[in-house]
Every structure is written in C-alpha cells, then in structure tokens.
C-alpha cells in the first residue's frame, strides 16, 4: 500500500511542478461549477449598484473563475490523498482560498466591481464551505479529473448523497468534542467522589 503524502509535501509539489498540476491537470469540473455559482453570487451582490454593475461583476467573475477555479480545483485534487486528514483540510482551507481570493480581489479591483468588499466577503465565505466540500468529495472520487475520474453526470448524481454525508460529518465533528468533554467531566467527578 502506497504511503499518503503530507500536506506540506503536496504544497511543495504544487510549487515545484506548477505546469503539471495547474495546466495538465486543470480541473474543468471545478472551473465549470464554480464559475456558474460564483458568477451568480457576484451578480446578486452587485445588483443593488445597478444592472450594469451586476452584469459587469458577473462577467468578470466568469472570466476569472474559468481559469482560476480550474487551477484551484487541481490544487484541491492534489490534496485528496494527503494525510493526516485534519492537517490536510486546514492547509487546503487556508492555502487554496488565500491564493484564489488575492487574485480575485486584484481582478475585480482592476475591473471596477462596484461592491467589491461585499463581493469578496461573500466569495471567501463560499470558498471555506466549497473547498472543504470539494476535498471531501474528491477523497471519494467525485469531481476529479484525470486518473479515477467519472463523468460529470455521474458526479452530479452522487452529489446529493455526498452533501448529506458532508453535513453529517460536520455535525459529528461538532458533537464529538462535546461528548469527550462530558465523559472527561464525568470521569473527574467519579474520581473526586471515590
């Protein structure tokens, strides 16, 4: 059985081999799905500044995301087999959105996006959720390109069950520390009473 790479090793490999990861393994599934979702977000956030502002922000985001989300999706996919899981998730949740949002902010600032602060804040919040979900899905063979891929239609069919499993995993992850704390408190109380 092949040993999983660490998150640090994956980061180093991404830096050492950018063409391999960001061009040859460009994740078109991430590019397509992210472009649709984020362009819609930028449209809605910027509509209060006018229809033209909303359409301009949406167009800028589509053009940016087609390129950026394909590359960032490739980076997420590179982390899918890394271990330990907690370190990998934290690294992916920090590194991937940080690079993406720095570039996104620059592009939208140059394009004159009307409600830039609100747009980027919404995008950052969305990224925290989608990066975690994409990593979760990619670890299960969904939304990947290249080796072990399946069709986008097959991926989309699996998404509802994966969303349910992701929400459950978040719930279990939130409850587990509370359960441990209660057990620890009960053990301490038992020791004090004996």
NORTANOR-V237639 format. One record per residue. N is the residue number from 1. RES is the residue in one small letter. SS is DSSP state (@ for helix, = for strand, . for the rest). PSI is psi in whole degrees, -180 to 180 (* if undefined). Layout:
n=N res=RES ss=SS psi=PSI
n=N res=RES ss=SS psi=PSI
This chain:
n=1 res=x ss=. psi=132
n=2 res=x ss=. psi=135
n=3 res=x ss=. psi=136
n=4 res=x ss=. psi=146
n=5 res=x ss=. psi=156
n=6 res=x ss=. psi=164
n=7 res=x ss=@ psi=-38
n=8 res=x ss=@ psi=-40
n=9 res=x ss=@ psi=-39
n=10 res=x ss=@ psi=-46
n=11 res=x ss=@ psi=-45
n=12 res=x ss=@ psi=-41
n=13 res=x ss=@ psi=-38
n=14 res=x ss=@ psi=-40
n=15 res=x ss=@ psi=-41
n=16 res=x ss=@ psi=-30
n=17 res=x ss=. psi=60
n=18 res=x ss=@ psi=-37
n=19 res=x ss=@ psi=-44
n=20 res=x ss=@ psi=-45
n=21 res=x ss=@ psi=-45
n=22 res=x ss=@ psi=-15
n=23 res=x ss=@ psi=-59
n=24 res=x ss=@ psi=-30
n=25 res=x ss=. psi=25
n=26 res=x ss=. psi=128
n=27 res=x ss=. psi=95
n=28 res=x ss=@ psi=-27
n=29 res=x ss=@ psi=-45
n=30 res=x ss=@ psi=-42
n=31 res=x ss=@ psi=-46
n=32 res=x ss=@ psi=-54
n=33 res=x ss=@ psi=-41
n=34 res=x ss=@ psi=-40
n=35 res=x ss=@ psi=-43
n=36 res=x ss=@ psi=-51
n=37 res=x ss=@ psi=-48
n=38 res=x ss=@ psi=-35
n=39 res=x ss=@ psi=-39
n=40 res=x ss=@ psi=-42
n=41 res=x ss=@ psi=-47
n=42 res=x ss=@ psi=-36
n=43 res=x ss=@ psi=-52
n=44 res=x ss=@ psi=-44
n=45 res=x ss=@ psi=-34
n=46 res=x ss=@ psi=-8
n=47 res=x ss=@ psi=-36
n=48 res=x ss=. psi=-21
n=49 res=x ss=. psi=0
n=50 res=x ss=. psi=155
n=51 res=x ss=@ psi=-43
n=52 res=x ss=@ psi=-43
n=53 res=x ss=@ psi=-42
n=54 res=x ss=@ psi=-45
n=55 res=x ss=@ psi=-38
n=56 res=x ss=@ psi=-44
n=57 res=x ss=@ psi=-41
n=58 res=x ss=@ psi=-46
n=59 res=x ss=@ psi=-43
n=60 res=x ss=@ psi=-44
n=61 res=x ss=@ psi=-41
n=62 res=x ss=@ psi=-49
n=63 res=x ss=@ psi=-40
n=64 res=x ss=@ psi=-48
n=65 res=x ss=@ psi=-31
n=66 res=x ss=@ psi=-41
n=67 res=x ss=@ psi=-54
n=68 res=x ss=@ psi=-46
n=69 res=x ss=@ psi=-29
n=70 res=x ss=@ psi=-43
n=71 res=x ss=@ psi=-45
n=72 res=x ss=@ psi=-34
n=73 res=x ss=@ psi=-36
n=74 res=x ss=@ psi=-40
n=75 res=x ss=@ psi=-44
n=76 res=x ss=@ psi=-44
n=77 res=x ss=@ psi=-34
n=78 res=x ss=@ psi=-29
n=79 res=x ss=. psi=-8
n=80 res=x ss=. psi=-29
n=81 res=x ss=. psi=4
n=82 res=x ss=. psi=154
n=83 res=x ss=. psi=157
n=84 res=x ss=. psi=156
n=85 res=x ss=@ psi=-47
n=86 res=x ss=@ psi=-46
n=87 res=x ss=@ psi=-41
n=88 res=x ss=@ psi=-47
n=89 res=x ss=@ psi=-46
n=90 res=x ss=@ psi=-44
n=91 res=x ss=@ psi=-47
n=92 res=x ss=@ psi=-39
n=93 res=x ss=@ psi=-23
n=94 res=x ss=@ psi=-54
n=95 res=x ss=@ psi=-48
n=96 res=x ss=@ psi=-52
n=97 res=x ss=@ psi=-35
n=98 res=x ss=@ psi=-48
n=99 res=x ss=@ psi=-47
n=100 res=x ss=@ psi=-42
n=101 res=x ss=@ psi=-28
n=102 res=x ss=@ psi=-46
n=103 res=x ss=@ psi=-42
n=104 res=x ss=@ psi=-46
n=105 res=x ss=@ psi=-46
n=106 res=x ss=@ psi=-45
n=107 res=x ss=@ psi=-46
n=108 res=x ss=@ psi=-32
n=109 res=x ss=@ psi=-45
n=110 res=x ss=@ psi=-35
n=111 res=x ss=@ psi=-10
n=112 res=x ss=. psi=34
n=113 res=x ss=. psi=128
n=114 res=x ss=. psi=-52
n=115 res=x ss=. psi=64
n=116 res=x ss=@ psi=-49
n=117 res=x ss=@ psi=-49
n=118 res=x ss=@ psi=-38
n=119 res=x ss=@ psi=-47
n=120 res=x ss=@ psi=-40
n=121 res=x ss=@ psi=-43
n=122 res=x ss=@ psi=-43
n=123 res=x ss=@ psi=-40
n=124 res=x ss=@ psi=-46
n=125 res=x ss=@ psi=-43
n=126 res=x ss=@ psi=-40
n=127 res=x ss=@ psi=-39
n=128 res=x ss=@ psi=-42
n=129 res=x ss=@ psi=-49
n=130 res=x ss=@ psi=-33
n=131 res=x ss=@ psi=-45
n=132 res=x ss=@ psi=-44
n=133 res=x ss=@ psi=-44
n=134 res=x ss=@ psi=-42
n=135 res=x ss=@ psi=-43
n=136 res=x ss=@ psi=-48
n=137 res=x ss=@ psi=-43
n=138 res=x ss=@ psi=-33
n=139 res=x ss=. psi=-17
n=140 res=x ss=. psi=15
n=141 res=x ss=. psi=12
n=142 res=x ss=. psi=143
n=143 res=x ss=. psi=22
n=144 res=x ss=. psi=156
n=145 res=x ss=. psi=164
n=146 res=x ss=. psi=-142
n=147 res=x ss=. psi=140
n=148 res=x ss=. psi=15
n=149 res=x ss=. psi=161
n=150 res=x ss=. psi=175
n=151 res=x ss=. psi=158
n=152 res=x ss=@ psi=-38
n=153 res=x ss=@ psi=-43
n=154 res=x ss=@ psi=-41
n=155 res=x ss=@ psi=-47
n=156 res=x ss=@ psi=-34
n=157 res=x ss=@ psi=-33
n=158 res=x ss=@ psi=-16
n=159 res=x ss=@ psi=-45
n=160 res=x ss=@ psi=-44
n=161 res=x ss=@ psi=-39
n=162 res=x ss=@ psi=-37
n=163 res=x ss=@ psi=-44
n=164 res=x ss=@ psi=-44
n=165 res=x ss=@ psi=-36
n=166 res=x ss=@ psi=-46
n=167 res=x ss=@ psi=-41
n=168 res=x ss=@ psi=-44
n=169 res=x ss=@ psi=-39
n=170 res=x ss=@ psi=-44
n=171 res=x ss=@ psi=-45
n=172 res=x ss=@ psi=-42
n=173 res=x ss=@ psi=-33
n=174 res=x ss=@ psi=-34
n=175 res=x ss=@ psi=-34
n=176 res=x ss=@ psi=-48
n=177 res=x ss=@ psi=-35
n=178 res=x ss=@ psi=-41
n=179 res=x ss=@ psi=-44
n=180 res=x ss=@ psi=-41
n=181 res=x ss=@ psi=-44
n=182 res=x ss=@ psi=-41
n=183 res=x ss=@ psi=-42
n=184 res=x ss=@ psi=-45
n=185 res=x ss=@ psi=-41
n=186 res=x ss=@ psi=-40
n=187 res=x ss=@ psi=-43
n=188 res=x ss=@ psi=-42
n=189 res=x ss=@ psi=-40
n=190 res=x ss=@ psi=-42
n=191 res=x ss=@ psi=-41
n=192 res=x ss=@ psi=-35
n=193 res=x ss=@ psi=-14
n=194 res=x ss=. psi=*
